[in-house]
Amino acid sequence: MEELRLSVKDKQDARMALLNYYSSECIAHGAYLVALAVGFLGLVEASPHVLELVASVYSAALPEELATRIILSLMASGFIGLVVYVLGRAVVWGYLRSAIINVKPKEGNGVKLELGTTVTFMQQLHEACLDYVKRKHGIWAKFYGLKAGYLALIWLALFVMFLVISVILLYVS
């Protein structure tokens, strides 16, 4: 019933507010990617010092070449995992930003409420955008509904996968 009391200007203002929010998230994630690029350069610059420290500490326990490869693999795996995570979030926010322009607000009874919350027009628009992105870009729908524990396992598996790949690449070269 709240929708009946909203004027066309109120509805347009809600769309503009969500568009501004989604756009600011896209800009923030773009800045995160730039920061990761700068961090990568710092990582490349610092890696000889880190490897020298590791070689001095673990010289008796591990061969220096093996310790060097493990540390480089850990650094590369962590960096690649962060880049994939931030890039994925940037893509999702970009899809939401494009969806807000043409979605129809979700009806009040279609919005899932948590205890102590109320249905607002902005929430109806946001839920409609999420549904649009899930329908149009199906791969995101698979990850959206997962609990944090399952997402943590996925990220751990990605980290290990990148670690194994980087170790293999370092042995090949």
C-alpha positions as a Markdown table, in Angstrom:
| # | Residue | x | y | z |
|---|---|---|---|---|
| 1 | Met | 0.0 | 0.0 | 0.0 |
| 2 | Glu | 2.9 | 2.3 | 0.5 |
| 3 | Glu | 3.5 | 2.4 | -3.3 |
| 4 | Leu | 0.1 | 4.1 | -3.8 |
| 5 | Arg | 1.2 | 7.1 | -1.7 |
| 6 | Leu | 4.4 | 7.7 | -3.7 |
| 7 | Ser | 4.4 | 10.2 | -6.4 |
| 8 | Val | 6.2 | 9.7 | -9.7 |
| 9 | Lys | 8.9 | 12.1 | -8.5 |
| 10 | Asp | 9.4 | 10.0 | -5.3 |
| 11 | Lys | 9.8 | 6.9 | -7.3 |
| 12 | Gln | 12.2 | 8.5 | -9.7 |
| 13 | Asp | 14.2 | 9.9 | -6.7 |
| 14 | Ala | 14.4 | 6.3 | -5.3 |
| 15 | Arg | 15.7 | 5.0 | -8.6 |
| 16 | Met | 18.3 | 7.9 | -8.7 |
| 17 | Ala | 19.4 | 7.1 | -5.1 |
| 18 | Leu | 19.9 | 3.5 | -5.9 |
| 19 | Leu | 21.7 | 4.4 | -9.2 |
| 20 | Asn | 24.0 | 6.7 | -7.2 |
| 21 | Tyr | 24.6 | 3.9 | -4.6 |
| 22 | Tyr | 25.4 | 1.3 | -7.3 |
| 23 | Ser | 27.6 | 3.8 | -9.2 |
| 24 | Ser | 29.6 | 4.6 | -6.0 |
| 25 | Glu | 30.1 | 0.9 | -5.4 |
| 26 | Cys | 31.4 | 0.5 | -9.0 |
| 27 | Ile | 33.8 | 3.4 | -8.5 |
| 28 | Ala | 35.0 | 2.1 | -5.2 |
| 29 | His | 35.7 | -1.3 | -6.7 |
| 30 | Gly | 37.5 | 0.3 | -9.6 |
| 31 | Ala | 39.6 | 2.1 | -7.0 |
| 32 | Tyr | 40.2 | -1.2 | -5.3 |
| 33 | Leu | 41.5 | -2.7 | -8.6 |
| 34 | Val | 43.9 | 0.3 | -9.0 |
| 35 | Ala | 45.1 | -0.2 | -5.5 |
| 36 | Leu | 45.7 | -3.9 | -6.2 |
| 37 | Ala | 47.7 | -2.9 | -9.3 |
| 38 | Val | 49.8 | -0.6 | -7.1 |
| 39 | Gly | 50.1 | -3.3 | -4.5 |
| 40 | Phe | 51.3 | -5.7 | -7.1 |
| 41 | Leu | 54.1 | -3.4 | -8.0 |
| 42 | Gly | 55.0 | -3.1 | -4.4 |
| 43 | Leu | 54.9 | -6.9 | -4.1 |
| 44 | Val | 57.3 | -7.2 | -7.0 |
| 45 | Glu | 59.6 | -4.6 | -5.4 |
| 46 | Ala | 59.4 | -6.2 | -2.0 |
| 47 | Ser | 59.7 | -9.9 | -3.1 |
| 48 | Pro | 63.6 | -10.0 | -3.2 |
| 49 | His | 63.7 | -8.7 | 0.4 |
| 50 | Val | 61.0 | -11.2 | 1.6 |
| 51 | Leu | 62.8 | -14.1 | -0.2 |
| 52 | Glu | 66.1 | -13.1 | 1.4 |
| 53 | Leu | 64.5 | -13.1 | 4.8 |
| 54 | Val | 62.9 | -16.5 | 4.2 |
| 55 | Ala | 66.1 | -18.0 | 2.8 |
| 56 | Ser | 68.0 | -16.9 | 6.0 |
| 57 | Val | 65.3 | -18.3 | 8.3 |
| 58 | Tyr | 64.6 | -21.6 | 6.6 |
| 59 | Ser | 68.0 | -22.4 | 5.1 |
| 60 | Ala | 68.5 | -25.4 | 7.3 |
| 61 | Ala | 65.0 | -26.9 | 7.1 |
| 62 | Leu | 64.3 | -26.4 | 3.3 |
| 63 | Pro | 66.4 | -26.0 | 0.3 |
| 64 | Glu | 66.6 | -22.3 | -0.6 |
| 65 | Glu | 65.1 | -22.8 | -4.1 |
| 66 | Leu | 62.1 | -24.7 | -2.7 |
| 67 | Ala | 61.4 | -22.1 | 0.0 |
| 68 | Thr | 61.7 | -19.3 | -2.6 |
| 69 | Arg | 59.2 | -21.1 | -4.8 |
| 70 | Ile | 56.7 | -21.7 | -2.0 |
| 71 | Ile | 56.8 | -18.1 | -0.9 |
| 72 | Leu | 56.4 | -16.8 | -4.4 |
| 73 | Ser | 53.5 | -19.2 | -4.9 |
| 74 | Leu | 51.8 | -18.0 | -1.7 |
| 75 | Met | 52.2 | -14.4 | -2.7 |
| 76 | Ala | 50.9 | -14.9 | -6.2 |
| 77 | Ser | 48.0 | -17.1 | -5.0 |
| 78 | Gly | 46.9 | -14.5 | -2.4 |
| 79 | Phe | 47.1 | -11.7 | -5.0 |
| 80 | Ile | 45.2 | -13.6 | -7.7 |
| 81 | Gly | 42.5 | -14.5 | -5.2 |
| 82 | Leu | 42.1 | -10.9 | -4.2 |
| 83 | Val | 41.9 | -9.7 | -7.8 |
| 84 | Val | 39.3 | -12.3 | -8.7 |
| 85 | Tyr | 37.2 | -11.4 | -5.7 |
| 86 | Val | 37.3 | -7.6 | -6.3 |
| 87 | Leu | 36.7 | -8.1 | -10.0 |
| 88 | Gly | 33.7 | -10.3 | -9.4 |
| 89 | Arg | 32.2 | -7.8 | -7.0 |
| 90 | Ala | 32.8 | -5.0 | -9.5 |
| 91 | Val | 31.0 | -6.9 | -12.2 |
| 92 | Val | 28.0 | -7.6 | -10.0 |
| 93 | Trp | 27.7 | -3.9 | -9.0 |
| 94 | Gly | 27.9 | -3.0 | -12.7 |
| 95 | Tyr | 25.1 | -5.4 | -13.5 |
| 96 | Leu | 23.0 | -4.0 | -10.7 |
| 97 | Arg | 23.7 | -0.4 | -12.0 |
| 98 | Ser | 22.5 | -1.3 | -15.4 |
| 99 | Ala | 19.4 | -3.1 | -14.1 |
| 100 | Ile | 18.1 | -0.2 | -12.0 |
| 101 | Ile | 17.2 | 1.8 | -15.1 |
| 102 | Asn | 14.5 | -0.6 | -16.4 |
| 103 | Val | 13.3 | -2.9 | -13.7 |
| 104 | Lys | 9.8 | -2.9 | -12.3 |
| 105 | Pro | 9.7 | -2.8 | -8.5 |
| 106 | Lys | 9.0 | -6.1 | -6.9 |
| 107 | Glu | 5.6 | -6.4 | -5.2 |
| 108 | Gly | 5.6 | -6.1 | -1.5 |
| 109 | Asn | 4.6 | -9.7 | -0.8 |
| 110 | Gly | 7.5 | -10.9 | -3.0 |
| 111 | Val | 10.2 | -9.2 | -0.9 |
| 112 | Lys | 11.7 | -11.4 | 1.9 |
| 113 | Leu | 11.7 | -9.6 | 5.2 |
| 114 | Glu | 13.9 | -10.1 | 8.2 |
| 115 | Leu | 12.4 | -9.7 | 11.6 |
| 116 | Gly | 12.0 | -6.0 | 12.5 |
| 117 | Thr | 12.3 | -4.7 | 8.9 |
| 118 | Thr | 9.6 | -3.1 | 6.7 |
| 119 | Val | 9.1 | -3.1 | 2.9 |
| 120 | Thr | 10.2 | 0.2 | 1.3 |
| 121 | Phe | 10.0 | 1.2 | -2.3 |
| 122 | Met | 13.8 | 1.3 | -2.5 |
| 123 | Gln | 14.0 | -2.2 | -1.1 |
| 124 | Gln | 11.5 | -3.4 | -3.7 |
| 125 | Leu | 13.6 | -1.8 | -6.5 |
| 126 | His | 16.8 | -3.4 | -5.1 |
| 127 | Glu | 15.2 | -6.8 | -4.9 |
| 128 | Ala | 13.9 | -6.4 | -8.4 |
| 129 | Cys | 17.5 | -5.6 | -9.6 |
| 130 | Leu | 18.9 | -8.6 | -7.8 |
| 131 | Asp | 16.3 | -10.8 | -9.5 |
| 132 | Tyr | 17.0 | -9.3 | -12.9 |
| 133 | Val | 20.8 | -10.0 | -12.5 |
| 134 | Lys | 20.0 | -13.5 | -11.3 |
| 135 | Arg | 17.8 | -14.2 | -14.3 |
| 136 | Lys | 20.0 | -12.5 | -16.9 |
| 137 | His | 23.4 | -13.6 | -15.6 |
| 138 | Gly | 22.7 | -17.0 | -14.1 |
| 139 | Ile | 26.2 | -17.7 | -12.8 |
| 140 | Trp | 25.8 | -15.0 | -10.1 |
| 141 | Ala | 22.6 | -16.6 | -8.9 |
| 142 | Lys | 24.5 | -19.7 | -7.8 |
| 143 | Phe | 26.8 | -17.7 | -5.5 |
| 144 | Tyr | 24.3 | -15.1 | -4.2 |
| 145 | Gly | 22.3 | -17.4 | -2.0 |
| 146 | Leu | 25.2 | -19.3 | -0.4 |
| 147 | Lys | 26.0 | -19.0 | 3.3 |
| 148 | Ala | 29.3 | -17.4 | 4.4 |
| 149 | Gly | 30.8 | -20.7 | 5.4 |
| 150 | Tyr | 30.3 | -22.2 | 1.9 |
| 151 | Leu | 31.7 | -19.0 | 0.3 |
| 152 | Ala | 34.8 | -19.3 | 2.6 |
| 153 | Leu | 35.3 | -22.9 | 1.4 |
| 154 | Ile | 35.1 | -21.8 | -2.2 |
| 155 | Trp | 37.6 | -19.0 | -1.7 |
| 156 | Leu | 39.9 | -21.5 | 0.2 |
| 157 | Ala | 39.6 | -23.9 | -2.8 |
| 158 | Leu | 40.4 | -21.1 | -5.2 |
| 159 | Phe | 43.5 | -20.1 | -3.1 |
| 160 | Val | 44.8 | -23.6 | -3.1 |
| 161 | Met | 44.1 | -24.0 | -6.8 |
| 162 | Phe | 46.0 | -20.8 | -7.6 |
| 163 | Leu | 48.8 | -22.0 | -5.3 |
| 164 | Val | 49.1 | -25.3 | -7.0 |
| 165 | Ile | 49.1 | -23.7 | -10.5 |
| 166 | Ser | 51.7 | -21.1 | -9.4 |
| 167 | Val | 54.0 | -23.8 | -7.9 |
| 168 | Ile | 53.7 | -25.8 | -11.2 |
| 169 | Leu | 54.5 | -22.7 | -13.2 |
| 170 | Leu | 57.5 | -21.9 | -11.1 |
| 171 | Tyr | 58.8 | -25.5 | -11.5 |
| 172 | Val | 58.4 | -25.4 | -15.2 |
| 173 | Ser | 60.2 | -22.1 | -15.7 |
